[in-house]
Amino acid sequence: MRISVIDRDNITDEIVDRVLYKDLADSGENADCIIVLGSIKASKYRIPVAVEAYRKGRSPKILLSGGAIRDFSEEKMTEAEHMRMHAIDMGVSPDDILIDNVSQNTVENMLGSLLVMQRSFMLNNVGRVLLVTTSYHMRRSLALARYLFPKHIEIVPCPADDTNTRRENWMKSEEGRKRAVNEVINIINCVENRLFPDFEI
């Protein structure tokens, strides 16, 4: 089944599972950089996954991408700045953290991350990155990264589970179902708008 043939008015549980979750487990590979995509709750769900990979020596650098300014409990700051604060609290060396403080959406996360990596250590020195985002957001993020990144850079999914959109429970709450179905529609829209090519799922 290709994304382009999915009927957005008839998105079944099976389609959601195949589109959002199938074959996206972390392979455990090492990489040159860990990229963490920002969100309002990225520090809670995504940063622990990235920090664990960093602690295990899977990558020497963590790139935090997110320029949206949020009203966090601590103060107003960008998503990337908030993630940086929590990563340092969890033991990551400030010298190992790179910041994309401009991106406003997932497409810009990818473009902003490329620019930061180019300026930090040049893209020709990057062979593989670990991509950290929430599990249900991983398919779209991965498709964008694989389309926008140079072909010599391998993108390895490193998904982080949140509360309501894990593979085993997204269908058990109204909020989880709404977010999952809307994400499938987002992927359909991306293909229709040529943000990345159609693909088989």
C-alpha positions, 0 to 999 in steps of 0.5 A: 500500500502506498501513501497516495492511495490511502483514503483520508476518510477511511483510516483504519486502526491497521492503516495507522499502525502500518503508517506510523509504527511499522519497522521503526524500532531503534537498531542500536547503531552508533552515529555521528550526531543525535538530532532531537526534534523540539515540542512542548513536551520534548524535554519530558519524553525525547530528551531522556531517550537522547541522553541515554543514547549519549551516555551509552556512547552511541554519539558524541554530540546532541543537536537540539532543534526547535525555535518555537518560543514556549511558555514553560514552567521555568520561563519563556524560551525556545524548545531547543533552549528548554531541551538544552537545560534538561539535557545538561541537568541529566549530565550531558556536557554543554560542549557536546550540545548543538542548538538549532534555535530557529526552526518552526516546524518539522521541515525547518527542523531538518533544514536547520539541523543541516545548517548547524551540522555543516557549521559545526563539523561539515556535512561531509564528516557526517555518515549517520545520525540518530533521529529522536522524536515521538514514536507517532511523529517518527515516520513523517520526520524520517521521510523528511530527513531522508529526502532532505539530507544528503544521500550519504547520511544514514538516518536511524530512527530512535523513537521516544514514547509519550503517554497517549500515542504509543503503538500499543495504546494510541487507540485507547483514548480519544486524544491518542486516536485523534493525534494518530489519525491526524498524523496519518493525514499529515503524511498524506498531505506531505506526499500530495504537496511533494514535501517527500516522495510517495512510498510503500508502507 
